[in-house]
Amino acid sequence: MNQVYRETEIAITDRQTMRRRDFLRVIPALGVSSYLAWPDRLALQAAEMRRQGKACILLWMQGGPSQLETWDPKPGHSHGGETKAISTTIPGIEIADTLPQTSQVMRDVCVIRSMTAREGSHPRATYLLRTGYLPTASIKHPTLGAVAAQQLGQLDADLPSYVRIGRGPRQGAGAGFLGVAYDAFTLSTAEKLPDNTSLTTDPARYQRRLGLLDSLQTAVARPSTDALVGEHQGLYKKAARLVLSPDMQTFDVQREPESMRKAYGDSEFGLACLLARRLVEAGVTFIEINLDGWDTHDDHFARTQRLCQQFDQPYAALLRDLRQRHLLDTTLVAWMGEFGRTPRINPRGGRDHYPRAFSVALAGAGVLGGQVIGQTSADGMEVANQPVTVPDLLRTICHTLGVDADRENNSPAGRPIKVVDGGRVVTQVLAGA
């Protein structure tokens, strides 16, 4: 017990301040939970149920990244084009020569080469991969990030639980019927602080203005509008708490040493990955980074080469950084897009949409790295073994994060809808399975 007290004292001294989430983790070790009041014991139990700060960084490759130029090259076959394969740090595993730095961190990466789906339309496939459902006219399903924010996040924290960096897809982008409380806090870029977060007056006057606004909204509220007014007030309080919080400095990547910024690469995507690590460190549950441009129907090889150069260095740096900071064990890094590209090269030197066989990469949060799951045929046209469906993938991601995939949320019509409908956990992905 004395050792626990000493370690706790050191932790507080080193950081000067302790986050609420950290404090709730320390209490059980100190053996003082029995002395807490009943509401505090409930808060402690809830914090424990939220899986000790599990987090997810989703690297979304918008447009449909080519599996043949990333995780599943086919050198020597006409479908492989000009892309070569290179060895990795794991004997027997090769990836495309477009990813030299990624090849050096493969011990942490699990590649699923046998993803398969049926949707070849950008809007429908994007919605499916991000929500687990096909779009309908009557129901807006929550994205995976919103579900994670609901089950793992803390609504009373200064920082939002769900952050999106960059212009993401419109399909499957929001909290849907879960409500605006679980929507993403969106940043246009990681290169500057979030828009509209600088005070134009002193904090005291700002608080008085917020109080006046709250009074006016309450005064005009009616039974028919109570829910909308409540949501609006909640959003303003949440935004105000963030603007006034010292945690706003988390968004400032310029606080990082120059050597660290160089390690991630001097690019917008690199800074976004660095910001994602800072957000995870600060307790944010789900961070999504978008890299657009993968819809390569023409000039495929040159365009894909440039895109791979954009994500190769930041991706490798992110995994190394999370590991060095002992955050990789609790942080899932998922790399995926809405589908893959056709193995056959079209007359314009491009690859078209191909959901039948594509790749996804997972790392961290209990994922067993240094392995490949499934394979495609020699020509890349079919999944040869161990097919993994979209529900399988999402259920596996939920399992690694501690999200209840079978939890039912009610739609506006009162219909209970599971987080993931069907599928199975791909146990081979998991360490110790």
Buried (B, 14 or more C-beta within 10 A) or exposed (E): EEEEEEEBEEEBEEEEEBBBBBEBBBBEBEEEBEEEEEEEBEBBEEBBEBBEBBBBBBBBBBBBBBBBBBBBBBBEBEBBBEBEBBEBEBEEBBBBBBBBBBBEBBBBBBBBBBBBBEBBBBBBBBBBBBBBBEBEEEBBBBBBBBBBBBBBBBEEBBBBBBBBBBEBBEBBBBBBBBBBBBBBBBBEBBEEBBEEEEEEEEEEEBEEEBEEBBEEBEEEBEEEEEEEBEEBBBEBEBBBBBBBEEBBEBBEBEEBEEEBBEBBBEBBBBBBBBBBBBBBBBBBBBBBBBBBBBBBBEEBBEBBBEBBBBBBBBBBBBBBBBBEEEBBEBBBBBBBBBBBBBBEBEEEBBBBBBBBBBBBBBBBBBBBBBBBBBBBBBEBBBBBEBBBBBBBBBBBBBBBBBBBBEBEBEBEEEEEBBBBBEBEBBEBBBEEE
